[in-house]
Amino acid sequence: MELSSWCDEHFLYISVDDHGPGIPPEDLERVFDKFYRVQRPGSISGTGLGLSICKGIVDAHNGDIHAENRPEGGTRILISIPMGGAYG
């Protein structure tokens, strides 16, 4: 797993990258829904709340969070939070 962050004059960006199998394209938007879990044989159990909680926190800060598959494999969760007076 890799964690990186950077900012510009308007946003703080946080990227969390893993090296797993990625997320099926049809599930990329749904992974932020409460209790939603990507179905895979032998997958680790959980409640499907982690990314939903993250989305709630990011939304509370007028930010954005989305998931994408990395070209080299794995998943990237990218968060952007407005800096200072950039709230829209």
PDB file of N, CA, C and O in Angstrom, chain B, residues numbered from 101:
ATOM      1  N   MET B 101       0.846  -1.159   0.000  1.00  0.00           N
ATOM      2  CA  MET B 101       0.000   0.000   0.000  1.00  0.00           C
ATOM      3  C   MET B 101       0.900   1.233   0.000  1.00  0.00           C
ATOM      4  O   MET B 101       1.959   1.252   0.628  1.00  0.00           O
ATOM      5  N   GLU B 102       0.459   2.247  -0.711  1.00  0.00           N
ATOM      6  CA  GLU B 102       1.186   3.516  -0.797  1.00  0.00           C
ATOM      7  C   GLU B 102       0.228   4.653  -0.453  1.00  0.00           C
ATOM      8  O   GLU B 102      -0.919   4.678  -0.901  1.00  0.00           O
ATOM      9  N   LEU B 103       0.717   5.578   0.339  1.00  0.00           N
ATOM     10  CA  LEU B 103      -0.052   6.747   0.718  1.00  0.00           C
ATOM     11  C   LEU B 103       0.732   7.979   0.296  1.00  0.00           C
ATOM     12  O   LEU B 103       1.915   8.106   0.610  1.00  0.00           O
ATOM     13  N   SER B 104       0.072   8.887  -0.418  1.00  0.00           N
ATOM     14  CA  SER B 104       0.745  10.122  -0.810  1.00  0.00           C
ATOM     15  C   SER B 104      -0.237  11.285  -0.665  1.00  0.00           C
ATOM     16  O   SER B 104      -1.454  11.102  -0.694  1.00  0.00           O
ATOM     17  N   SER B 105       0.318  12.473  -0.508  1.00  0.00           N
ATOM     18  CA  SER B 105      -0.514  13.669  -0.412  1.00  0.00           C
ATOM     19  C   SER B 105       0.227  14.839  -1.040  1.00  0.00           C
ATOM     20  O   SER B 105       1.457  14.851  -1.100  1.00  0.00           O
ATOM     21  N   TRP B 106      -0.522  15.804  -1.499  1.00  0.00           N
ATOM     22  CA  TRP B 106       0.026  17.020  -2.087  1.00  0.00           C
ATOM     23  C   TRP B 106      -1.088  18.061  -2.081  1.00  0.00           C
ATOM     24  O   TRP B 106      -2.252  17.739  -1.844  1.00  0.00           O
ATOM     25  N   CYS B 107      -0.727  19.283  -2.340  1.00  0.00           N
ATOM     26  CA  CYS B 107      -1.756  20.315  -2.393  1.00  0.00           C
ATOM     27  C   CYS B 107      -1.394  21.343  -3.451  1.00  0.00           C
ATOM     28  O   CYS B 107      -0.240  21.475  -3.860  1.00  0.00           O
ATOM     29  N   ASP B 108      -2.405  22.054  -3.871  1.00  0.00           N
ATOM     30  CA  ASP B 108      -2.217  23.227  -4.703  1.00  0.00           C
ATOM     31  C   ASP B 108      -2.876  24.382  -3.945  1.00  0.00           C
ATOM     32  O   ASP B 108      -3.176  24.240  -2.760  1.00  0.00           O
ATOM     33  N   GLU B 109      -3.102  25.488  -4.584  1.00  0.00           N
ATOM     34  CA  GLU B 109      -3.657  26.623  -3.848  1.00  0.00           C
ATOM     35  C   GLU B 109      -5.126  26.432  -3.472  1.00  0.00           C
ATOM     36  O   GLU B 109      -5.656  27.194  -2.664  1.00  0.00           O
ATOM     37  N   HIS B 110      -5.793  25.420  -4.048  1.00  0.00           N
ATOM     38  CA  HIS B 110      -7.219  25.229  -3.786  1.00  0.00           C
ATOM     39  C   HIS B 110      -7.573  23.945  -3.043  1.00  0.00           C
ATOM     40  O   HIS B 110      -8.566  23.913  -2.316  1.00  0.00           O
ATOM     41  N   PHE B 111      -6.781  22.885  -3.209  1.00  0.00           N
ATOM     42  CA  PHE B 111      -7.160  21.584  -2.659  1.00  0.00           C
ATOM     43  C   PHE B 111      -5.991  20.851  -2.016  1.00  0.00           C
ATOM     44  O   PHE B 111      -4.836  21.008  -2.412  1.00  0.00           O
ATOM     45  N   LEU B 112      -6.325  20.045  -1.009  1.00  0.00           N
ATOM     46  CA  LEU B 112      -5.437  19.030  -0.461  1.00  0.00           C
ATOM     47  C   LEU B 112      -5.853  17.723  -1.113  1.00  0.00           C
ATOM     48  O   LEU B 112      -7.041  17.399  -1.143  1.00  0.00           O
ATOM     49  N   TYR B 113      -4.902  16.975  -1.631  1.00  0.00           N
ATOM     50  CA  TYR B 113      -5.167  15.692  -2.275  1.00  0.00           C
ATOM     51  C   TYR B 113      -4.509  14.584  -1.464  1.00  0.00           C
ATOM     52  O   TYR B 113      -3.376  14.727  -1.004  1.00  0.00           O
ATOM     53  N   ILE B 114      -5.214  13.499  -1.295  1.00  0.00           N
ATOM     54  CA  ILE B 114      -4.684  12.315  -0.628  1.00  0.00           C
ATOM     55  C   ILE B 114      -4.978  11.121  -1.530  1.00  0.00           C
ATOM     56  O   ILE B 114      -6.112  10.922  -1.964  1.00  0.00           O
ATOM     57  N   SER B 115      -3.950  10.336  -1.804  1.00  0.00           N
ATOM     58  CA  SER B 115      -4.093   9.155  -2.647  1.00  0.00           C
ATOM     59  C   SER B 115      -3.668   7.926  -1.851  1.00  0.00           C
ATOM     60  O   SER B 115      -2.585   7.897  -1.267  1.00  0.00           O
ATOM     61  N   VAL B 116      -4.525   6.919  -1.835  1.00  0.00           N
ATOM     62  CA  VAL B 116      -4.225   5.642  -1.203  1.00  0.00           C
ATOM     63  C   VAL B 116      -4.257   4.600  -2.315  1.00  0.00           C
ATOM     64  O   VAL B 116      -5.300   4.344  -2.915  1.00  0.00           O
ATOM     65  N   ASP B 117      -3.088   4.001  -2.581  1.00  0.00           N
ATOM     66  CA  ASP B 117      -2.958   3.032  -3.673  1.00  0.00           C
ATOM     67  C   ASP B 117      -2.641   1.654  -3.099  1.00  0.00           C
ATOM     68  O   ASP B 117      -1.872   1.526  -2.147  1.00  0.00           O
ATOM     69  N   ASP B 118      -3.245   0.627  -3.693  1.00  0.00           N
ATOM     70  CA  ASP B 118      -2.866  -0.721  -3.308  1.00  0.00           C
ATOM     71  C   ASP B 118      -2.413  -1.489  -4.546  1.00  0.00           C
ATOM     72  O   ASP B 118      -2.483  -0.979  -5.664  1.00  0.00           O
ATOM     73  N   HIS B 119      -1.959  -2.691  -4.340  1.00  0.00           N
ATOM     74  CA  HIS B 119      -1.443  -3.516  -5.427  1.00  0.00           C
ATOM     75  C   HIS B 119      -2.271  -4.794  -5.578  1.00  0.00           C
ATOM     76  O   HIS B 119      -1.765  -5.820  -6.032  1.00  0.00           O
ATOM     77  N   GLY B 120      -3.539  -4.723  -5.197  1.00  0.00           N
ATOM     78  CA  GLY B 120      -4.430  -5.879  -5.264  1.00  0.00           C
ATOM     79  C   GLY B 120      -4.997  -6.081  -6.660  1.00  0.00           C
ATOM     80  O   GLY B 120      -4.449  -5.578  -7.641  1.00  0.00           O
ATOM     81  N   PRO B 121      -6.094  -6.817  -6.744  1.00  0.00           N
ATOM     82  CA  PRO B 121      -6.688  -7.145  -8.042  1.00  0.00           C
ATOM     83  C   PRO B 121      -7.490  -6.018  -8.681  1.00  0.00           C
ATOM     84  O   PRO B 121      -7.947  -6.159  -9.815  1.00  0.00           O
ATOM     85  N   GLY B 122      -7.668  -4.911  -7.981  1.00  0.00           N
ATOM     86  CA  GLY B 122      -8.486  -3.825  -8.522  1.00  0.00           C
ATOM     87  C   GLY B 122      -9.953  -4.058  -8.222  1.00  0.00           C
ATOM     88  O   GLY B 122     -10.320  -5.024  -7.553  1.00  0.00           O
ATOM     89  N   ILE B 123     -10.773  -3.172  -8.720  1.00  0.00           N
ATOM     90  CA  ILE B 123     -12.222  -3.227  -8.515  1.00  0.00           C
ATOM     91  C   ILE B 123     -12.873  -3.374  -9.877  1.00  0.00           C
ATOM     92  O   ILE B 123     -12.528  -2.631 -10.796  1.00  0.00           O
ATOM     93  N   PRO B 124     -13.810  -4.315 -10.042  1.00  0.00           N
ATOM     94  CA  PRO B 124     -14.504  -4.414 -11.322  1.00  0.00           C
ATOM     95  C   PRO B 124     -15.110  -3.049 -11.692  1.00  0.00           C
ATOM     96  O   PRO B 124     -15.685  -2.379 -10.834  1.00  0.00           O
ATOM     97  N   PRO B 125     -14.984  -2.637 -12.956  1.00  0.00           N
ATOM     98  CA  PRO B 125     -15.460  -1.307 -13.365  1.00  0.00           C
ATOM     99  C   PRO B 125     -16.897  -1.008 -12.947  1.00  0.00           C
ATOM    100  O   PRO B 125     -17.214   0.129 -12.598  1.00  0.00           O
ATOM    101  N   GLU B 126     -17.759  -2.006 -12.978  1.00  0.00           N
ATOM    102  CA  GLU B 126     -19.165  -1.780 -12.620  1.00  0.00           C
ATOM    103  C   GLU B 126     -19.348  -1.522 -11.117  1.00  0.00           C
ATOM    104  O   GLU B 126     -20.420  -1.086 -10.697  1.00  0.00           O
ATOM    105  N   ASP B 127     -18.323  -1.785 -10.311  1.00  0.00           N
ATOM    106  CA  ASP B 127     -18.408  -1.585  -8.863  1.00  0.00           C
ATOM    107  C   ASP B 127     -17.716  -0.308  -8.386  1.00  0.00           C
ATOM    108  O   ASP B 127     -17.818   0.030  -7.206  1.00  0.00           O
ATOM    109  N   LEU B 128     -17.016   0.406  -9.263  1.00  0.00           N
ATOM    110  CA  LEU B 128     -16.217   1.553  -8.835  1.00  0.00           C
ATOM    111  C   LEU B 128     -17.029   2.623  -8.113  1.00  0.00           C
ATOM    112  O   LEU B 128     -16.530   3.202  -7.148  1.00  0.00           O
ATOM    113  N   GLU B 129     -18.232   2.905  -8.530  1.00  0.00           N
ATOM    114  CA  GLU B 129     -19.061   3.911  -7.860  1.00  0.00           C
ATOM    115  C   GLU B 129     -19.764   3.325  -6.639  1.00  0.00           C
ATOM    116  O   GLU B 129     -20.001   4.034  -5.660  1.00  0.00           O
ATOM    117  N   ARG B 130     -20.092   2.063  -6.688  1.00  0.00           N
ATOM    118  CA  ARG B 130     -20.877   1.447  -5.613  1.00  0.00           C
ATOM    119  C   ARG B 130     -20.071   1.158  -4.354  1.00  0.00           C
ATOM    120  O   ARG B 130     -20.657   0.957  -3.290  1.00  0.00           O
ATOM    121  N   VAL B 131     -18.735   1.132  -4.445  1.00  0.00           N
ATOM    122  CA  VAL B 131     -17.935   0.788  -3.267  1.00  0.00           C
ATOM    123  C   VAL B 131     -18.110   1.794  -2.135  1.00  0.00           C
ATOM    124  O   VAL B 131     -17.713   1.510  -1.005  1.00  0.00           O
ATOM    125  N   PHE B 132     -18.690   2.960  -2.404  1.00  0.00           N
ATOM    126  CA  PHE B 132     -18.916   3.969  -1.367  1.00  0.00           C
ATOM    127  C   PHE B 132     -20.312   3.866  -0.748  1.00  0.00           C
ATOM    128  O   PHE B 132     -20.636   4.621   0.169  1.00  0.00           O
ATOM    129  N   ASP B 133     -21.145   2.934  -1.241  1.00  0.00           N
ATOM    130  CA  ASP B 133     -22.480   2.714  -0.685  1.00  0.00           C
ATOM    131  C   ASP B 133     -22.369   1.937   0.625  1.00  0.00           C
ATOM    132  O   ASP B 133     -21.517   1.060   0.767  1.00  0.00           O
ATOM    133  N   LYS B 134     -23.237   2.268   1.579  1.00  0.00           N
ATOM    134  CA  LYS B 134     -23.252   1.548   2.852  1.00  0.00           C
ATOM    135  C   LYS B 134     -23.497   0.057   2.613  1.00  0.00           C
ATOM    136  O   LYS B 134     -24.379  -0.324   1.842  1.00  0.00           O
ATOM    137  N   PHE B 135     -22.717  -0.761   3.273  1.00  0.00           N
ATOM    138  CA  PHE B 135     -22.827  -2.217   3.281  1.00  0.00           C
ATOM    139  C   PHE B 135     -22.505  -2.878   1.952  1.00  0.00           C
ATOM    140  O   PHE B 135     -22.704  -4.084   1.808  1.00  0.00           O
ATOM    141  N   TYR B 136     -22.011  -2.123   0.974  1.00  0.00           N
ATOM    142  CA  TYR B 136     -21.665  -2.732  -0.317  1.00  0.00           C
ATOM    143  C   TYR B 136     -20.265  -3.317  -0.263  1.00  0.00           C
ATOM    144  O   TYR B 136     -19.330  -2.683   0.225  1.00  0.00           O
ATOM    145  N   ARG B 137     -20.133  -4.532  -0.769  1.00  0.00           N
ATOM    146  CA  ARG B 137     -18.831  -5.192  -0.822  1.00  0.00           C
ATOM    147  C   ARG B 137     -18.677  -5.823  -2.201  1.00  0.00           C
ATOM    148  O   ARG B 137     -19.622  -6.407  -2.732  1.00  0.00           O
ATOM    149  N   VAL B 138     -17.498  -5.704  -2.771  1.00  0.00           N
ATOM    150  CA  VAL B 138     -17.196  -6.376  -4.032  1.00  0.00           C
ATOM    151  C   VAL B 138     -17.172  -7.876  -3.740  1.00  0.00           C
ATOM    152  O   VAL B 138     -16.505  -8.326  -2.809  1.00  0.00           O
ATOM    153  N   GLN B 139     -17.890  -8.626  -4.530  1.00  0.00           N
ATOM    154  CA  GLN B 139     -17.968 -10.070  -4.315  1.00  0.00           C
ATOM    155  C   GLN B 139     -16.852 -10.768  -5.053  1.00  0.00           C
ATOM    156  O   GLN B 139     -16.747 -10.694  -6.277  1.00  0.00           O
ATOM    157  N   ARG B 140     -16.012 -11.454  -4.279  1.00  0.00           N
ATOM    158  CA  ARG B 140     -14.912 -12.237  -4.837  1.00  0.00           C
ATOM    159  C   ARG B 140     -14.804 -13.529  -4.053  1.00  0.00           C
ATOM    160  O   ARG B 140     -14.989 -13.527  -2.836  1.00  0.00           O
ATOM    161  N   PRO B 141     -14.508 -14.633  -4.725  1.00  0.00           N
ATOM    162  CA  PRO B 141     -14.281 -15.869  -3.973  1.00  0.00           C
ATOM    163  C   PRO B 141     -13.099 -15.703  -3.029  1.00  0.00           C
ATOM    164  O   PRO B 141     -12.046 -15.202  -3.424  1.00  0.00           O
ATOM    165  N   GLY B 142     -13.275 -16.123  -1.782  1.00  0.00           N
ATOM    166  CA  GLY B 142     -12.195 -16.068  -0.811  1.00  0.00           C
ATOM    167  C   GLY B 142     -11.873 -14.678  -0.304  1.00  0.00           C
ATOM    168  O   GLY B 142     -10.815 -14.469   0.289  1.00  0.00           O
ATOM    169  N   SER B 143     -12.773 -13.712  -0.528  1.00  0.00           N
ATOM    170  CA  SER B 143     -12.474 -12.343  -0.079  1.00  0.00           C
ATOM    171  C   SER B 143     -12.588 -12.249   1.441  1.00  0.00           C
ATOM    172  O   SER B 143     -13.278 -13.039   2.085  1.00  0.00           O
ATOM    173  N   ILE B 144     -11.899 -11.270   1.983  1.00  0.00           N
ATOM    174  CA  ILE B 144     -11.907 -11.044   3.420  1.00  0.00           C
ATOM    175  C   ILE B 144     -13.269 -10.508   3.834  1.00  0.00           C
ATOM    176  O   ILE B 144     -13.850  -9.669   3.146  1.00  0.00           O
ATOM    177  N   SER B 145     -13.771 -10.995   4.952  1.00  0.00           N
ATOM    178  CA  SER B 145     -15.091 -10.543   5.392  1.00  0.00           C
ATOM    179  C   SER B 145     -15.011  -9.156   6.015  1.00  0.00           C
ATOM    180  O   SER B 145     -13.960  -8.728   6.494  1.00  0.00           O
ATOM    181  N   GLY B 146     -16.126  -8.478   5.997  1.00  0.00           N
ATOM    182  CA  GLY B 146     -16.232  -7.145   6.569  1.00  0.00           C
ATOM    183  C   GLY B 146     -17.662  -6.673   6.432  1.00  0.00           C
ATOM    184  O   GLY B 146     -18.503  -7.374   5.869  1.00  0.00           O
ATOM    185  N   THR B 147     -17.937  -5.502   6.938  1.00  0.00           N
ATOM    186  CA  THR B 147     -19.311  -5.003   6.913  1.00  0.00           C
ATOM    187  C   THR B 147     -19.621  -4.142   5.699  1.00  0.00           C
ATOM    188  O   THR B 147     -20.790  -3.881   5.415  1.00  0.00           O
ATOM    189  N   GLY B 148     -18.598  -3.695   4.978  1.00  0.00           N
ATOM    190  CA  GLY B 148     -18.836  -2.817   3.845  1.00  0.00           C
ATOM    191  C   GLY B 148     -19.129  -1.392   4.268  1.00  0.00           C
ATOM    192  O   GLY B 148     -19.838  -0.669   3.568  1.00  0.00           O
ATOM    193  N   LEU B 149     -18.589  -0.978   5.408  1.00  0.00           N
ATOM    194  CA  LEU B 149     -18.825   0.380   5.892  1.00  0.00           C
ATOM    195  C   LEU B 149     -17.621   1.303   5.771  1.00  0.00           C
ATOM    196  O   LEU B 149     -17.787   2.522   5.814  1.00  0.00           O
ATOM    197  N   GLY B 150     -16.438   0.775   5.623  1.00  0.00           N
ATOM    198  CA  GLY B 150     -15.222   1.589   5.656  1.00  0.00           C
ATOM    199  C   GLY B 150     -15.219   2.734   4.658  1.00  0.00           C
ATOM    200  O   GLY B 150     -15.025   3.886   5.047  1.00  0.00           O
ATOM    201  N   LEU B 151     -15.430   2.444   3.382  1.00  0.00           N
ATOM    202  CA  LEU B 151     -15.405   3.506   2.372  1.00  0.00           C
ATOM    203  C   LEU B 151     -16.617   4.419   2.482  1.00  0.00           C
ATOM    204  O   LEU B 151     -16.543   5.595   2.128  1.00  0.00           O
ATOM    205  N   SER B 152     -17.735   3.884   2.973  1.00  0.00           N
ATOM    206  CA  SER B 152     -18.917   4.726   3.192  1.00  0.00           C
ATOM    207  C   SER B 152     -18.646   5.753   4.284  1.00  0.00           C
ATOM    208  O   SER B 152     -19.053   6.908   4.165  1.00  0.00           O
ATOM    209  N   ILE B 153     -17.964   5.339   5.343  1.00  0.00           N
ATOM    210  CA  ILE B 153     -17.598   6.262   6.415  1.00  0.00           C
ATOM    211  C   ILE B 153     -16.622   7.311   5.881  1.00  0.00           C
ATOM    212  O   ILE B 153     -16.757   8.498   6.179  1.00  0.00           O
ATOM    213  N   CYS B 154     -15.642   6.869   5.094  1.00  0.00           N
ATOM    214  CA  CYS B 154     -14.697   7.816   4.486  1.00  0.00           C
ATOM    215  C   CYS B 154     -15.429   8.850   3.650  1.00  0.00           C
ATOM    216  O   CYS B 154     -15.127  10.041   3.724  1.00  0.00           O
ATOM    217  N   LYS B 155     -16.395   8.397   2.851  1.00  0.00           N
ATOM    218  CA  LYS B 155     -17.153   9.315   2.007  1.00  0.00           C
ATOM    219  C   LYS B 155     -17.914  10.325   2.856  1.00  0.00           C
ATOM    220  O   LYS B 155     -17.973  11.505   2.509  1.00  0.00           O
ATOM    221  N   GLY B 156     -18.492   9.880   3.955  1.00  0.00           N
ATOM    222  CA  GLY B 156     -19.211  10.791   4.845  1.00  0.00           C
ATOM    223  C   GLY B 156     -18.308  11.871   5.413  1.00  0.00           C
ATOM    224  O   GLY B 156     -18.698  13.036   5.489  1.00  0.00           O
ATOM    225  N   ILE B 157     -17.096  11.487   5.813  1.00  0.00           N
ATOM    226  CA  ILE B 157     -16.142  12.458   6.354  1.00  0.00           C
ATOM    227  C   ILE B 157     -15.713  13.447   5.275  1.00  0.00           C
ATOM    228  O   ILE B 157     -15.664  14.654   5.514  1.00  0.00           O
ATOM    229  N   VAL B 158     -15.403  12.933   4.089  1.00  0.00           N
ATOM    230  CA  VAL B 158     -14.972  13.800   2.984  1.00  0.00           C
ATOM    231  C   VAL B 158     -16.111  14.733   2.569  1.00  0.00           C
ATOM    232  O   VAL B 158     -15.883  15.919   2.332  1.00  0.00           O
ATOM    233  N   ASP B 159     -17.330  14.209   2.479  1.00  0.00           N
ATOM    234  CA  ASP B 159     -18.486  15.046   2.137  1.00  0.00           C
ATOM    235  C   ASP B 159     -18.686  16.159   3.168  1.00  0.00           C
ATOM    236  O   ASP B 159     -19.026  17.285   2.804  1.00  0.00           O
ATOM    237  N   ALA B 160     -18.477  15.853   4.451  1.00  0.00           N
ATOM    238  CA  ALA B 160     -18.651  16.846   5.510  1.00  0.00           C
ATOM    239  C   ALA B 160     -17.662  18.004   5.366  1.00  0.00           C
ATOM    240  O   ALA B 160     -17.887  19.092   5.896  1.00  0.00           O
ATOM    241  N   HIS B 161     -16.565  17.759   4.644  1.00  0.00           N
ATOM    242  CA  HIS B 161     -15.568  18.804   4.403  1.00  0.00           C
ATOM    243  C   HIS B 161     -15.679  19.370   2.980  1.00  0.00           C
ATOM    244  O   HIS B 161     -14.745  19.996   2.479  1.00  0.00           O
ATOM    245  N   ASN B 162     -16.833  19.143   2.337  1.00  0.00           N
ATOM    246  CA  ASN B 162     -17.097  19.621   0.976  1.00  0.00           C
ATOM    247  C   ASN B 162     -16.070  19.117  -0.025  1.00  0.00           C
ATOM    248  O   ASN B 162     -15.741  19.803  -0.993  1.00  0.00           O
ATOM    249  N   GLY B 163     -15.567  17.911   0.215  1.00  0.00           N
ATOM    250  CA  GLY B 163     -14.564  17.327  -0.664  1.00  0.00           C
ATOM    251  C   GLY B 163     -15.152  16.292  -1.604  1.00  0.00           C
ATOM    252  O   GLY B 163     -16.369  16.147  -1.724  1.00  0.00           O
ATOM    253  N   ASP B 164     -14.259  15.582  -2.265  1.00  0.00           N
ATOM    254  CA  ASP B 164     -14.633  14.551  -3.223  1.00  0.00           C
ATOM    255  C   ASP B 164     -13.767  13.325  -2.967  1.00  0.00           C
ATOM    256  O   ASP B 164     -12.593  13.443  -2.616  1.00  0.00           O
ATOM    257  N   ILE B 165     -14.355  12.155  -3.145  1.00  0.00           N
ATOM    258  CA  ILE B 165     -13.618  10.904  -3.041  1.00  0.00           C
ATOM    259  C   ILE B 165     -14.088  10.009  -4.177  1.00  0.00           C
ATOM    260  O   ILE B 165     -15.284   9.910  -4.452  1.00  0.00           O
ATOM    261  N   HIS B 166     -13.136   9.360  -4.833  1.00  0.00           N
ATOM    262  CA  HIS B 166     -13.514   8.398  -5.858  1.00  0.00           C
ATOM    263  C   HIS B 166     -12.471   7.289  -5.941  1.00  0.00           C
ATOM    264  O   HIS B 166     -11.337   7.429  -5.482  1.00  0.00           O
ATOM    265  N   ALA B 167     -12.896   6.197  -6.537  1.00  0.00           N
ATOM    266  CA  ALA B 167     -12.026   5.034  -6.712  1.00  0.00           C
ATOM    267  C   ALA B 167     -11.735   4.866  -8.194  1.00  0.00           C
ATOM    268  O   ALA B 167     -12.576   5.142  -9.049  1.00  0.00           O
ATOM    269  N   GLU B 168     -10.524   4.407  -8.475  1.00  0.00           N
ATOM    270  CA  GLU B 168     -10.153   4.103  -9.860  1.00  0.00           C
ATOM    271  C   GLU B 168      -9.174   2.941  -9.848  1.00  0.00           C
ATOM    272  O   GLU B 168      -8.488   2.700  -8.855  1.00  0.00           O
ATOM    273  N   ASN B 169      -9.121   2.234 -10.952  1.00  0.00           N
ATOM    274  CA  ASN B 169      -8.147   1.162 -11.105  1.00  0.00           C
ATOM    275  C   ASN B 169      -6.866   1.746 -11.682  1.00  0.00           C
ATOM    276  O   ASN B 169      -6.891   2.527 -12.633  1.00  0.00           O
ATOM    277  N   ARG B 170      -5.747   1.351 -11.084  1.00  0.00           N
ATOM    278  CA  ARG B 170      -4.453   1.837 -11.548  1.00  0.00           C
ATOM    279  C   ARG B 170      -4.038   1.052 -12.793  1.00  0.00           C
ATOM    280  O   ARG B 170      -4.260  -0.157 -12.851  1.00  0.00           O
ATOM    281  N   PRO B 171      -3.441   1.711 -13.790  1.00  0.00           N
ATOM    282  CA  PRO B 171      -3.025   1.009 -15.015  1.00  0.00           C
ATOM    283  C   PRO B 171      -2.065  -0.145 -14.733  1.00  0.00           C
ATOM    284  O   PRO B 171      -2.087  -1.156 -15.436  1.00  0.00           O
ATOM    285  N   GLU B 172      -1.221   0.000 -13.706  1.00  0.00           N
ATOM    286  CA  GLU B 172      -0.256  -1.051 -13.380  1.00  0.00           C
ATOM    287  C   GLU B 172      -0.840  -2.120 -12.453  1.00  0.00           C
ATOM    288  O   GLU B 172      -0.125  -3.024 -12.022  1.00  0.00           O
ATOM    289  N   GLY B 173      -2.130  -2.021 -12.148  1.00  0.00           N
ATOM    290  CA  GLY B 173      -2.809  -2.979 -11.281  1.00  0.00           C
ATOM    291  C   GLY B 173      -3.071  -2.372  -9.915  1.00  0.00           C
ATOM    292  O   GLY B 173      -2.322  -1.515  -9.445  1.00  0.00           O
ATOM    293  N   GLY B 174      -4.124  -2.821  -9.297  1.00  0.00           N
ATOM    294  CA  GLY B 174      -4.496  -2.308  -7.990  1.00  0.00           C
ATOM    295  C   GLY B 174      -5.509  -1.184  -8.089  1.00  0.00           C
ATOM    296  O   GLY B 174      -5.973  -0.824  -9.170  1.00  0.00           O
ATOM    297  N   THR B 175      -5.833  -0.646  -6.934  1.00  0.00           N
ATOM    298  CA  THR B 175      -6.853   0.387  -6.823  1.00  0.00           C
ATOM    299  C   THR B 175      -6.248   1.654  -6.247  1.00  0.00           C
ATOM    300  O   THR B 175      -5.326   1.603  -5.434  1.00  0.00           O
ATOM    301  N   ARG B 176      -6.774   2.789  -6.676  1.00  0.00           N
ATOM    302  CA  ARG B 176      -6.418   4.086  -6.098  1.00  0.00           C
ATOM    303  C   ARG B 176      -7.699   4.720  -5.561  1.00  0.00           C
ATOM    304  O   ARG B 176      -8.699   4.810  -6.273  1.00  0.00           O
ATOM    305  N   ILE B 177      -7.663   5.156  -4.308  1.00  0.00           N
ATOM    306  CA  ILE B 177      -8.725   5.973  -3.744  1.00  0.00           C
ATOM    307  C   ILE B 177      -8.152   7.383  -3.674  1.00  0.00           C
ATOM    308  O   ILE B 177      -7.143   7.611  -3.007  1.00  0.00           O
ATOM    309  N   LEU B 178      -8.780   8.314  -4.349  1.00  0.00           N
ATOM    310  CA  LEU B 178      -8.295   9.689  -4.408  1.00  0.00           C
ATOM    311  C   LEU B 178      -9.287  10.613  -3.702  1.00  0.00           C
ATOM    312  O   LEU B 178     -10.478  10.635  -4.010  1.00  0.00           O
ATOM    313  N   ILE B 179      -8.762  11.361  -2.759  1.00  0.00           N
ATOM    314  CA  ILE B 179      -9.557  12.301  -1.961  1.00  0.00           C
ATOM    315  C   ILE B 179      -9.068  13.711  -2.271  1.00  0.00           C
ATOM    316  O   ILE B 179      -7.864  13.950  -2.355  1.00  0.00           O
ATOM    317  N   SER B 180      -9.997  14.637  -2.441  1.00  0.00           N
ATOM    318  CA  SER B 180      -9.633  16.053  -2.561  1.00  0.00           C
ATOM    319  C   SER B 180     -10.506  16.845  -1.600  1.00  0.00           C
ATOM    320  O   SER B 180     -11.727  16.694  -1.568  1.00  0.00           O
ATOM    321  N   ILE B 181      -9.844  17.693  -0.819  1.00  0.00           N
ATOM    322  CA  ILE B 181     -10.510  18.522   0.193  1.00  0.00           C
ATOM    323  C   ILE B 181     -10.180  19.978  -0.103  1.00  0.00           C
ATOM    324  O   ILE B 181      -9.007  20.316  -0.268  1.00  0.00           O
ATOM    325  N   PRO B 182     -11.189  20.855  -0.176  1.00  0.00           N
ATOM    326  CA  PRO B 182     -10.912  22.270  -0.430  1.00  0.00           C
ATOM    327  C   PRO B 182     -10.077  22.879   0.696  1.00  0.00           C
ATOM    328  O   PRO B 182     -10.250  22.559   1.871  1.00  0.00           O
ATOM    329  N   MET B 183      -9.167  23.766   0.296  1.00  0.00           N
ATOM    330  CA  MET B 183      -8.321  24.474   1.255  1.00  0.00           C
ATOM    331  C   MET B 183      -8.932  25.840   1.564  1.00  0.00           C
ATOM    332  O   MET B 183      -9.464  26.492   0.667  1.00  0.00           O
ATOM    333  N   GLY B 184      -8.864  26.264   2.778  1.00  0.00           N
ATOM    334  CA  GLY B 184      -9.278  27.610   3.167  1.00  0.00           C
ATOM    335  C   GLY B 184     -10.655  27.995   2.682  1.00  0.00           C
ATOM    336  O   GLY B 184     -11.633  27.311   2.983  1.00  0.00           O
ATOM    337  N   GLY B 185     -10.748  29.081   1.934  1.00  0.00           N
ATOM    338  CA  GLY B 185     -12.012  29.616   1.474  1.00  0.00           C
ATOM    339  C   GLY B 185     -12.515  29.020   0.177  1.00  0.00           C
ATOM    340  O   GLY B 185     -13.357  29.626  -0.487  1.00  0.00           O
ATOM    341  N   ALA B 186     -12.022  27.840  -0.208  1.00  0.00           N
ATOM    342  CA  ALA B 186     -12.394  27.246  -1.496  1.00  0.00           C
ATOM    343  C   ALA B 186     -13.695  26.481  -1.432  1.00  0.00           C
ATOM    344  O   ALA B 186     -14.044  25.803  -2.399  1.00  0.00           O
ATOM    345  N   TYR B 187     -14.441  26.560  -0.319  1.00  0.00           N
ATOM    346  CA  TYR B 187     -15.688  25.800  -0.211  1.00  0.00           C
ATOM    347  C   TYR B 187     -16.680  26.302  -1.237  1.00  0.00           C
ATOM    348  O   TYR B 187     -16.876  27.504  -1.419  1.00  0.00           O
ATOM    349  N   GLY B 188     -17.306  25.325  -1.909  1.00  0.00           N
ATOM    350  CA  GLY B 188     -18.234  25.704  -2.951  1.00  0.00           C
ATOM    351  C   GLY B 188     -19.580  25.286  -2.634  1.00  0.00           C
ATOM    352  O   GLY B 188     -20.502  25.528  -3.413  1.00  0.00           O
TER     353      GLY B 188
END
